[in-house]
C-alpha cells in the first residue's frame, strides 16, 4: 500500500488523549488508512505523520471526519538512512 507523509498545522497546541487517539484510529480504519507514527514540533502546533493509505483522498476523508488538518500530503516511494552508505 502506498505511504504518505502528512504535514498538519494546528491553531493551538495539540493535547493528545488516549480517547482521542482511539477515535482517530477508529475513523482511519473506516476510511482504509493506517497511521504509522508522527513527529510533533516543539511548540506542539505542527505534526509530520507517516501513513499508509490507498490514496490521498482517503487521508483527506479521514482528516475531515477527525476534524484535523491535512495541509500537505506527499506520497513517498522509499527510505534512505546513513547506514545504507556505511
Secondary structure, 3 states (H helix, E strand, C coil): CCEEEEEEECCCCCCCCHHHHHHHHHHHHHHCCEEEEEEECCCCCEEEEEEECCCHHHHHHHHHHHCCCCCEEEEECCCCCHHHHC
